[in-house]
């Protein structure tokens, strides 16, 4: 993980001060995004790739480049690369990342293995200071295989060694951990 130190990175959101976004380019590296939904939160959908915080219009933004991971082994990349962003990070550290309509390959479906999922999601998160874990909530809707609203949580774990944890964290609460394989 490449985390450059910078004087203007802002404090972390651990209660020790205001929540400020990091300076552009400070947070970047290999990361795992885990999205747990209200349908089956302990079996999150996993995405492996890269997070970057480029400069955009004089502010820090967030950019995600990910591949879904096969739900059966949580290691094998499946489908095409997803590029989300860049999305502006607000002065209070918050951001909204709209995925637009996308179809998750069936191999990545942890709920109904082999069945693709078509959905539109918005990640509502916070990136404060320089940390190895960021999180937030998810809202949206599914159009296939079922139609309806989706709510949930997500966790974004910057991986020092590139290894995917045995129980990825999919939300802000410390006990929001994926069921072991």
ChimeraX attribute file (.defattr): number of C-alpha atoms within 10 A of each C-alpha:
attribute: neighborCount
match mode: 1-to-1
recipient: residues
	/A:1	16
	/A:2	14
	/A:3	15
	/A:4	12
	/A:5	13
	/A:6	13
	/A:7	8
	/A:8	13
	/A:9	19
	/A:10	18
	/A:11	19
	/A:12	18
	/A:13	19
	/A:14	11
	/A:15	8
	/A:16	8
	/A:17	10
	/A:18	15
	/A:19	20
	/A:20	23
	/A:21	30
	/A:22	28
	/A:23	22
	/A:24	20
	/A:25	19
	/A:26	21
	/A:27	26
	/A:28	22
	/A:29	20
	/A:30	20
	/A:31	27
	/A:32	29
	/A:33	29
	/A:34	25
	/A:35	28
	/A:36	27
	/A:37	21
	/A:38	12
	/A:39	12
	/A:40	13
	/A:41	21
	/A:42	21
	/A:43	23
	/A:44	31
	/A:45	26
	/A:46	29
	/A:47	26
	/A:48	26
	/A:49	22
	/A:50	20
	/A:51	23
	/A:52	22
	/A:53	26
	/A:54	21
	/A:55	15
	/A:56	14
	/A:57	8
	/A:58	8
	/A:59	16
	/A:60	24
	/A:61	25
	/A:62	24
	/A:63	18
	/A:64	22
	/A:65	17
	/A:66	23
	/A:67	22
	/A:68	27
	/A:69	25
	/A:70	23
	/A:71	24
	/A:72	13
	/A:73	11
	/A:74	21
	/A:75	15
	/A:76	14
	/A:77	20
	/A:78	17
	/A:79	16
	/A:80	11
	/A:81	15
	/A:82	15
	/A:83	14
	/A:84	16
	/A:85	17
	/A:86	17
	/A:87	18
	/A:88	21
	/A:89	24
	/A:90	16
	/A:91	14
	/A:92	13
	/A:93	21
	/A:94	17
	/A:95	21
	/A:96	19
	/A:97	20
	/A:98	17
	/A:99	16
	/A:100	11
	/A:101	13
	/A:102	13
	/A:103	14
	/A:104	19
	/A:105	19
	/A:106	18
	/A:107	21
	/A:108	29
	/A:109	22
	/A:110	21
	/A:111	18
	/A:112	13
	/A:113	14
	/A:114	14
	/A:115	16
	/A:116	16
	/A:117	20
	/A:118	18
	/A:119	22
	/A:120	18
	/A:121	21
	/A:122	18
	/A:123	21
	/A:124	17
	/A:125	22
	/A:126	21
	/A:127	26
	/A:128	24
	/A:129	23
	/A:130	23
	/A:131	16
	/A:132	16
	/A:133	18
	/A:134	20
	/A:135	23
	/A:136	22
	/A:137	21
	/A:138	24
	/A:139	16
	/A:140	18
	/A:141	18
	/A:142	18
	/A:143	14
	/A:144	13
	/A:145	12
	/A:146	11
	/A:147	11
	/A:148	11
	/A:149	14
	/A:150	17
	/A:151	18
	/A:152	21
	/A:153	25
	/A:154	27
	/A:155	26
	/A:156	25
	/A:157	24
	/A:158	26
	/A:159	20
	/A:160	13
	/A:161	9
	/A:162	14
	/A:163	12
	/A:164	16
	/A:165	14
	/A:166	12
	/A:167	16
	/A:168	25
	/A:169	28
	/A:170	32
	/A:171	27
	/A:172	17
	/A:173	12
	/A:174	8
	/A:175	9
	/A:176	19
	/A:177	21
	/A:178	23
	/A:179	13
	/A:180	10
	/A:181	10
